[in-house]
Amino acid sequence: MKKAILAAIILAAIPFAAQADDEDDAKPEAGLGLAGLLSKSNRQSLPNITLSAGQPVSKAPLTLKSGKYYTVKIEADGSQELALEGAGFFRAVWINEIVIEGIEIRPLGIDSIEFDEAGEAEISFVAIKPGSYHLKVPGSTGDSQQVAITIE
């Protein structure tokens, strides 16, 4: 009877022993690791978004993958009071935090972000809902005043 109990304990412990070896977590093929979606192997920085009077918001459209963790920096040069709106996009992602001048904000959700003067904000998020979205300067109609975002 003791041998059967010992064998059952050893068999039950095998999956946990495999997880204990976390040296492989840094390798992309190893999966997400213990931090899940927030693991370093799942993170990617996006090109900066720029808010400047008469200048394009972004150089190219963005293509994101659902379940991937992203960081994007939004920079305003102060040439004009400008904002970015995109309620559809902000509802298709889970926002981890917004960092403004070293202050970390963990919002439940946002519709837009506005700059009254020069500054920058960094938004980190996980893309969730596949689809096509836009972040744009409110009231603008030009293609250069928005960034198209596709979540696959």
N, CA, C and O of each residue as an XYZ file, in Angstrom:
608
protein
N       0.822     -1.195      0.000
C       0.000      0.000      0.000
C       0.871      1.267      0.000
O       0.565      2.252     -0.672
N       1.971      1.210      0.778
C       2.868      2.357      0.846
C       3.486      2.639     -0.515
O       3.666      3.800     -0.881
N       3.815      1.591     -1.274
C       4.404      1.765     -2.599
C       3.415      2.427     -3.550
O       3.809      3.262     -4.365
N       2.151      2.072     -3.459
C       1.120      2.661     -4.328
C       0.933      4.140     -4.015
O       0.789      4.947     -4.934
N       0.931      4.504     -2.762
C       0.798      5.910     -2.364
C       2.013      6.707     -2.808
O       1.874      7.818     -3.319
N       3.200      6.151     -2.618
C       4.428      6.809     -3.048
C       4.446      7.005     -4.562
O       4.848      8.064     -5.043
N       4.016      5.997     -5.313
C       3.966      6.104     -6.776
C       2.976      7.186     -7.199
O       3.257      7.937     -8.132
N       1.836      7.281     -6.541
C       0.835      8.300     -6.859
C       1.374      9.700     -6.582
O       1.129     10.621     -7.362
N       2.099      9.869     -5.492
C       2.679     11.176     -5.152
C       3.722     11.577     -6.184
O       3.765     12.733     -6.605
N       4.556     10.637     -6.591
C       5.592     10.932     -7.595
C       4.948     11.314     -8.923
O       5.372     12.279     -9.559
N       3.941     10.579     -9.345
C       3.245     10.885    -10.609
C       2.571     12.258    -10.547
O       2.571     12.992    -11.535
N       2.004     12.605     -9.407
C       1.342     13.905     -9.266
C       2.357     15.047     -9.269
O       2.023     16.160     -9.675
N       3.593     14.793     -8.823
C       4.603     15.846     -8.726
C       5.330     16.113    -10.037
O       5.981     17.149    -10.166
N       5.242     15.222    -11.004
C       5.986     15.379    -12.267
C       5.670     16.694    -12.973
O       6.608     17.376    -13.386
N       4.386     17.100    -13.139
C       4.127     18.388    -13.823
C       4.740     19.580    -13.093
O       5.185     20.533    -13.733
N       4.767     19.538    -11.771
C       5.327     20.651    -11.006
C       6.845     20.704    -11.130
O       7.428     21.788    -11.123
N       7.483     19.558    -11.243
C       8.935     19.518    -11.421
C       9.320     20.129    -12.757
O      10.352     20.792    -12.861
N       8.512     19.916    -13.768
C       8.786     20.497    -15.095
C       8.676     22.015    -15.053
O       9.438     22.710    -15.725
N       7.738     22.535    -14.273
C       7.580     23.998    -14.169
C       8.683     24.627    -13.332
O       8.980     25.808    -13.514
N       9.295     23.890    -12.432
C      10.311     24.453    -11.545
C      11.545     24.891    -12.305
O      12.261     25.774    -11.832
N      11.825     24.317    -13.457
C      12.981     24.698    -14.258
C      12.613     25.905    -15.091
O      12.118     25.763    -16.210
N      12.854     27.108    -14.550
C      12.457     28.337    -15.247
C      13.594     28.965    -16.038
O      13.475     30.110    -16.474
N      14.694     28.246    -16.234
C      15.788     28.777    -17.044
C      15.372     28.944    -18.497
O      15.917     29.796    -19.199
N      14.424     28.152    -18.957
C      13.972     28.216    -20.349
C      12.948     29.314    -20.585
O      12.584     29.560    -21.735
N      12.466     29.985    -19.538
C      11.431     31.005    -19.691
C      11.869     32.162    -20.563
O      11.021     32.832    -21.153
N      13.161     32.422    -20.666
C      13.645     33.539    -21.470
C      13.598     33.219    -22.958
O      13.642     34.129    -23.787
N      13.511     31.951    -23.303
C      13.467     31.561    -24.704
C      12.050     31.733    -25.236
O      11.102     31.329    -24.563
N      11.868     32.325    -26.437
C      10.538     32.544    -26.987
C       9.715     31.270    -27.130
O       8.501     31.301    -26.931
N      10.345     30.160    -27.466
C       9.600     28.932    -27.667
C       9.151     28.305    -26.347
O       8.385     27.341    -26.359
N       9.602     28.823    -25.230
C       9.264     28.241    -23.940
C       7.882     28.654    -23.457
O       7.422     28.120    -22.448
N       7.201     29.569    -24.119
C       5.897     30.021    -23.674
C       6.001     31.337    -22.937
O       6.990     32.060    -23.061
N       4.977     31.637    -22.173
C       4.906     32.937    -21.521
C       5.539     32.980    -20.141
O       5.780     34.073    -19.628
N       5.814     31.863    -19.528
C       6.416     31.879    -18.204
C       5.394     32.156    -17.127
O       4.193     32.198    -17.394
N       5.864     32.344    -15.920
C       4.969     32.507    -14.775
C       4.215     33.830    -14.780
O       3.153     33.928    -14.164
N       4.738     34.856    -15.463
C       4.057     36.159    -15.488
C       2.935     36.194    -16.514
O       2.218     37.191    -16.599
N       2.765     35.138    -17.289
C       1.684     35.075    -18.262
C       1.838     36.114    -19.353
O       2.922     36.267    -19.917
N       0.758     36.837    -19.662
C       0.773     37.820    -20.738
C       1.772     38.951    -20.504
O       2.216     39.585    -21.462
N       2.131     39.213    -19.257
C       3.042     40.313    -18.951
C       4.510     39.890    -18.977
O       5.380     40.690    -18.633
N       4.802     38.661    -19.374
C       6.188     38.167    -19.449
C       7.003     38.986    -20.432
O       6.464     39.497    -21.414
N       8.296     39.114    -20.175
C       9.190     39.856    -21.070
C       9.176     39.291    -22.480
O       9.292     40.043    -23.448
N       9.038     37.983    -22.611
C       9.046     37.376    -23.942
C       7.805     37.740    -24.755
O       7.772     37.508    -25.963
N       6.787     38.307    -24.112
C       5.538     38.664    -24.794
C       5.425     40.173    -25.024
O       4.383     40.635    -25.489
N       6.461     40.953    -24.715
C       6.395     42.419    -24.803
C       6.985     42.945    -26.099
O       7.932     42.381    -26.646
N       6.401     44.050    -26.581
C       6.920     44.713    -27.774
C       6.650     46.211    -27.675
O       5.568     46.629    -27.264
N       7.637     47.011    -28.053
C       7.472     48.469    -28.105
C       7.035     48.860    -29.503
O       7.573     48.364    -30.493
N       6.059     49.749    -29.580
C       5.561     50.252    -30.858
C       6.252     51.571    -31.195
O       6.797     52.227    -30.307
N       6.236     51.967    -32.475
C       6.795     53.277    -32.838
C       6.025     54.398    -32.130
O       4.831     54.272    -31.859
N       6.732     55.494    -31.837
C       6.099     56.627    -31.154
C       4.988     57.233    -32.003
O       5.032     57.212    -33.233
N       3.993     57.772    -31.308
C       2.934     58.556    -31.944
C       3.228     60.004    -31.602
O       3.486     60.327    -30.442
N       3.192     60.892    -32.610
C       3.569     62.290    -32.412
C       2.376     63.202    -32.619
O       1.644     63.078    -33.602
N       2.187     64.122    -31.683
C       1.147     65.144    -31.814
C       1.825     66.491    -32.029
O       2.455     67.040    -31.125
N       1.680     67.013    -33.250
C       2.292     68.280    -33.623
C       1.421     68.927    -34.691
O       0.944     68.244    -35.598
N       1.210     70.229    -34.594
C       0.356     70.947    -35.543
C       0.818     70.722    -36.977
O       1.957     71.029    -37.328
N      -0.084     70.181    -37.808
C       0.203     69.993    -39.223
C       1.108     68.839    -39.579
O       1.443     68.664    -40.751
N       1.515     68.046    -38.606
C       2.419     66.917    -38.854
C       1.644     65.597    -38.759
O       0.654     65.516    -38.031
N       2.087     64.560    -39.489
C       1.424     63.252    -39.395
C       1.532     62.671    -37.988
O       2.541     62.843    -37.303
N       0.489     61.991    -37.580
C       0.455     61.370    -36.256
C       1.383     60.157    -36.209
O       2.055     59.920    -35.205
N       1.415     59.395    -37.297
C       2.224     58.178    -37.342
C       2.768     57.987    -38.745
O       2.169     58.444    -39.719
N       3.898     57.313    -38.848
C       4.508     57.065    -40.155
C       3.825     55.939    -40.913
O       3.843     55.927    -42.144
N       3.225     54.996    -40.206
C       2.618     53.836    -40.862
C       1.515     53.257    -39.966
O       1.497     53.506    -38.760
N       0.604     52.488    -40.556
C      -0.397     51.799    -39.746
C       0.269     50.768    -38.830
O       1.396     50.341    -39.082
N      -0.423     50.382    -37.790
C       0.104     49.407    -36.840
C      -0.682     48.109    -36.935
O      -1.909     48.125    -37.031
N       0.023     46.989    -36.908
C      -0.613     45.677    -36.867
C      -0.191     44.999    -35.574
O       0.997     44.798    -35.318
N      -1.185     44.649    -34.761
C      -0.937     44.050    -33.452
C      -1.485     42.633    -33.418
O      -2.343     42.274    -34.224
N      -0.994     41.836    -32.492
C      -1.477     40.475    -32.311
C      -2.244     40.384    -30.990
O      -1.775     40.841    -29.948
N      -3.408     39.797    -31.058
C      -4.212     39.602    -29.861
C      -3.436     38.766    -28.851
O      -2.835     37.753    -29.207
N      -3.451     39.197    -27.583
C      -2.742     38.490    -26.528
C      -1.315     38.957    -26.309
O      -0.645     38.467    -25.400
N      -0.836     39.884    -27.111
C       0.534     40.394    -26.977
C       0.511     41.696    -26.172
O      -0.439     42.473    -26.259
N       1.561     41.920    -25.393
C       1.698     43.098    -24.526
C       2.497     44.173    -25.280
O       3.596     43.900    -25.763
N       1.952     45.383    -25.380
C       2.590     46.459    -26.137
C       2.788     47.696    -25.267
O       2.082     47.921    -24.284
N       3.785     48.490    -25.675
C       4.029     49.797    -25.070
C       4.143     50.803    -26.206
O       4.867     50.579    -27.176
N       3.416     51.922    -26.077
C       3.498     52.982    -27.080
C       3.679     54.312    -26.358
O       3.021     54.587    -25.355
N       4.585     55.133    -26.890
C       4.826     56.452    -26.327
C       4.141     57.482    -27.218
O       4.316     57.474    -28.437
N       3.361     58.367    -26.604
C       2.693     59.455    -27.318
C       3.399     60.737    -26.908
O       3.462     61.071    -25.724
N       3.938     61.464    -27.906
C       4.698     62.686    -27.642
C       3.982     63.878    -28.264
O       3.562     63.825    -29.420
N       3.847     64.945    -27.498
C       3.285     66.199    -28.003
C       4.358     67.271    -27.910
O       5.052     67.378    -26.899
N       4.494     68.079    -28.985
C       5.540     69.110    -28.986
C       5.055     70.456    -28.447
O       5.848     71.390    -28.330
N       3.785     70.570    -28.122
C       3.257     71.805    -27.544
C       2.910     72.867    -28.561
O       2.541     73.978    -28.178
N       3.015     72.566    -29.856
C       2.711     73.562    -30.893
C       1.231     73.913    -30.930
O       0.847     74.956    -31.458
N       0.413     73.052    -30.376
C      -1.027     73.275    -30.347
C      -1.630     72.327    -29.316
O      -1.055     71.279    -29.023
N      -2.778     72.688    -28.768
C      -3.476     71.794    -27.859
C      -4.083     70.668    -28.698
O      -4.991     70.908    -29.495
N      -3.589     69.450    -28.524
C      -4.022     68.324    -29.354
C      -4.363     67.104    -28.495
O      -3.864     66.933    -27.383
N      -5.229     66.271    -29.057
C      -5.650     65.062    -28.361
C      -5.664     63.899    -29.338
O      -5.590     64.084    -30.553
N      -5.760     62.716    -28.793
C      -5.985     61.496    -29.566
C      -7.218     60.832    -28.991
O      -7.313     60.619    -27.782
N      -8.172     60.503    -29.869
C      -9.347     59.785    -29.405
C      -9.438     58.455    -30.136
O      -8.963     58.314    -31.262
N     -10.042     57.509    -29.491
C     -10.190     56.191    -30.091
C     -10.877     55.239    -29.137
O     -10.294     54.244    -28.707
N     -12.131     55.550    -28.806
C     -12.867     54.728    -27.840
C     -12.937     53.272    -28.271
O     -12.814     52.378    -27.433
N     -13.133     53.013    -29.568
C     -13.196     51.638    -30.050
C     -11.911     50.884    -29.786
O     -11.934     49.739    -29.335
N     -10.785     51.530    -30.069
C      -9.483     50.897    -29.820
C      -9.271     50.665    -28.334
O      -8.870     49.575    -27.926
N      -9.536     51.681    -27.521
C      -9.285     51.555    -26.084
C     -10.171     50.506    -25.428
O      -9.835     50.001    -24.357
N     -11.298     50.168    -26.051
C     -12.156     49.110    -25.523
C     -11.761     47.736    -26.062
O     -12.250     46.716    -25.574
N     -10.888     47.702    -27.055
C     -10.416     46.438    -27.625
C      -9.110     45.981    -26.987
O      -8.565     44.945    -27.368
N      -8.604     46.742    -26.022
C      -7.355     46.399    -25.338
C      -7.578     46.450    -23.828
O      -8.516     47.085    -23.346
N      -6.707     45.776    -23.098
C      -6.678     45.903    -21.643
C      -5.494     46.801    -21.320
O      -4.346     46.457    -21.602
N      -5.779     47.945    -20.732
C      -4.722     48.904    -20.412
C      -4.115     48.550    -19.055
O      -4.805     48.526    -18.036
N      -2.818     48.278    -19.067
C      -2.109     47.984    -17.838
C      -1.822     49.268    -17.077
O      -2.130     49.378    -15.890
N      -1.221     50.252    -17.776
C      -0.927     51.518    -17.115
C      -0.656     52.607    -18.139
O      -0.322     52.341    -19.293
N      -0.810     53.839    -17.678
C      -0.417     55.030    -18.420
C       0.578     55.752    -17.523
O       0.288     56.035    -16.361
N       1.761     56.050    -18.074
C       2.796     56.726    -17.281
C       2.973     58.132    -17.834
O       3.285     58.315    -19.011
N       2.768     59.137    -16.960
C       2.929     60.538    -17.318
C       3.868     61.164    -16.294
O       3.546     61.228    -15.108
N       5.025     61.622    -16.752
C       6.041     62.231    -15.891
C       6.330     61.382    -14.656
O       6.405     61.897    -13.540
N       6.490     60.090    -14.865
C       6.824     59.183    -13.778
C       5.653     58.770    -12.907
O       5.828     57.976    -11.983
N       4.471     59.288    -13.176
C       3.284     58.918    -12.403
C       2.572     57.799    -13.148
O       2.192     57.964    -14.307
N       2.392     56.667    -12.489
C       1.739     55.512    -13.101
C       0.245     55.540    -12.778
O      -0.156     55.610    -11.616
N      -0.554     55.483    -13.822
C      -2.013     55.502    -13.686
C      -2.524     54.166    -14.202
O      -2.145     53.740    -15.293
N      -3.362     53.514    -13.448
C      -3.947     52.242    -13.867
C      -5.455     52.442    -14.018
O      -6.226     52.209    -13.087
N      -5.858     52.881    -15.223
C      -7.273     53.205    -15.425
C      -8.121     51.974    -15.730
O      -7.615     50.943    -16.173
N      -9.404     52.107    -15.485
C     -10.355     51.078    -15.865
C     -10.612     51.141    -17.363
O     -10.923     50.129    -17.991
N     -10.482     52.327    -17.931
C     -10.654     52.524    -19.370
C     -10.535     54.001    -19.695
O     -10.665     54.849    -18.813
N     -10.286     54.312    -20.972
C     -10.206     55.708    -21.403
C     -10.834     55.848    -22.786
O     -10.970     54.865    -23.514
N     -11.213     57.068    -23.143
C     -11.719     57.386    -24.478
C     -10.683     58.153    -25.280
O     -10.546     57.970    -26.490
N      -9.948     59.025    -24.576
C      -8.985     59.877    -25.275
C      -7.909     60.347    -24.303
O      -8.012     60.183    -23.087
N      -6.873     60.937    -24.893
C      -5.804     61.538    -24.094
C      -5.479     62.876    -24.746
O      -5.288     62.943    -25.960
N      -5.414     63.933    -23.955
C      -5.219     65.285    -24.498
C      -3.995     65.938    -23.884
O      -3.723     65.798    -22.692
N      -3.262     66.656    -24.729
C      -2.079     67.394    -24.288
C      -2.349     68.885    -24.455
O      -2.583     69.344    -25.573
N      -2.320     69.641    -23.371
C      -2.468     71.098    -23.432
C      -1.133     71.769    -23.711
O      -1.091     72.905    -24.185
N      -0.051     71.073    -23.421
C       1.294     71.595    -23.647
C       2.218     70.426    -23.989
O       1.779     69.278    -24.044
N       3.478     70.718    -24.216
C       4.443     69.673    -24.579
C       4.547     68.640    -23.463
O       4.484     68.972    -22.280
N       4.707     67.388    -23.863
C       4.849     66.320    -22.886
C       4.756     64.973    -23.553
O       4.628     64.867    -24.772
N       4.822     63.949    -22.737
C       4.701     62.604    -23.268
C       3.981     61.704    -22.281
O       4.023     61.913    -21.068
N       3.327     60.709    -22.829
C       2.644     59.686    -22.035
C       2.975     58.343    -22.647
O       3.041     58.209    -23.869
N       3.183     57.357    -21.809
C       3.468     56.008    -22.284
C       2.335     55.101    -21.831
O       2.015     55.029    -20.644
N       1.735     54.414    -22.790
C       0.618     53.525    -22.494
C       1.074     52.091    -22.733
O       1.597     51.768    -23.799
N       0.873     51.238    -21.740
C       1.162     49.816    -21.921
C      -0.164     49.063    -21.841
O      -1.005     49.337    -20.984
N      -0.327     48.110    -22.753
C      -1.611     47.427    -22.877
C      -1.434     46.056    -23.508
O      -0.397     45.749    -24.097
N      -2.469     45.243    -23.371
C      -2.534     43.947    -24.039
C      -3.649     44.039    -25.070
O      -4.787     44.362    -24.731
N      -3.325     43.755    -26.332
C      -4.331     43.733    -27.393
C      -5.246     42.535    -27.153
O      -4.773     41.431    -26.884
N      -6.554     42.755    -27.251
C      -7.505     41.687    -26.938
C      -8.408     41.344    -28.124
O      -8.384     40.219    -28.623
N      -9.198     42.313    -28.568
C     -10.276     42.057    -29.526
C      -9.831     42.332    -30.961
O      -9.548     43.480    -31.304
N      -9.763     41.298    -31.808
C      -9.366     41.514    -33.208
C     -10.329     42.461    -33.930
O     -11.532     42.472    -33.667
N      -9.768     43.250    -34.842
C     -10.567     44.188    -35.624
C      -9.719     45.335    -36.125
O      -8.504     45.361    -35.926
N     -10.377     46.296    -36.783
C      -9.702     47.492    -37.305
C     -10.142     48.696    -36.491
O     -11.333     48.884    -36.240
N      -9.182     49.508    -36.082
C      -9.448     50.644    -35.204
C      -8.636     51.849    -35.652
O      -7.755     51.731    -36.503
N      -8.938     53.014    -35.073
C      -8.192     54.240    -35.353
C      -7.968     55.008    -34.071
O      -8.829     55.029    -33.191
N      -6.818     55.637    -33.965
C      -6.573     56.695    -32.991
C      -6.423     57.937    -33.836
O      -5.605     57.958    -34.755
N      -7.201     58.990    -33.546
C      -7.149     60.172    -34.397
C      -7.285     61.446    -33.588
O      -7.754     61.449    -32.449
N      -6.857     62.527    -34.219
C      -7.022     63.850    -33.626
C      -8.496     64.210    -33.781
O      -9.007     64.196    -34.901
N      -9.198     64.534    -32.689
C     -10.621     64.835    -32.776
C     -10.912     65.981    -33.750
O     -10.208     66.990    -33.769
N     -11.952     65.806    -34.549
C     -12.369     66.845    -35.487
C     -11.580     66.872    -36.781
O     -11.906     67.647    -37.680
N     -10.555     66.050    -36.900
C      -9.749     66.040    -38.122
C     -10.358     65.060    -39.124
O     -11.060     64.118    -38.755
N     -10.068     65.311    -40.402
C     -10.573     64.431    -41.455
C      -9.454     63.825    -42.293
O      -9.693     62.870    -43.032
N      -8.253     64.352    -42.195
C      -7.132     63.865    -43.003
C      -6.574     62.544    -42.509
O      -6.571     62.267    -41.310
N      -6.098     61.724    -43.450
C      -5.505     60.436    -43.099
C      -4.229     60.591    -42.279
O      -3.886     59.704    -41.498
N      -3.526     61.705    -42.447
C      -2.277     61.892    -41.707
C      -2.524     62.243    -40.242
O      -1.596     62.219    -39.434
N      -3.768     62.568    -39.897
C      -4.105     62.931    -38.518
C      -4.683     61.755    -37.734
O      -5.351     61.935    -36.715
N      -4.412     60.549    -38.231
C      -4.854     59.355    -37.540
C      -3.855     58.231    -37.781
O      -3.038     58.273    -38.702
N      -3.953     57.225    -36.917
C      -3.152     56.020    -37.119
C      -4.132     54.844    -37.148
O      -4.922     54.649    -36.225
N      -4.060     54.079    -38.217
C      -4.899     52.886    -38.350
C      -4.230     51.740    -37.593
O      -3.024     51.519    -37.701
N      -5.043     51.022    -36.827
C      -4.533     49.917    -36.018
C      -5.373     48.680    -36.301
O      -6.602     48.716    -36.226
N      -4.701     47.599    -36.624
C      -5.369     46.317    -36.834
C      -4.898     45.351    -35.780
O      -3.697     45.172    -35.576
N      -5.856     44.719    -35.103
C      -5.540     43.667    -34.132
C      -5.927     42.343    -34.788
O      -7.088     42.112    -35.125
N      -4.932     41.488    -34.957
C      -5.176     40.158    -35.558
C      -5.406     39.112    -34.489
O      -5.625     37.943    -34.806
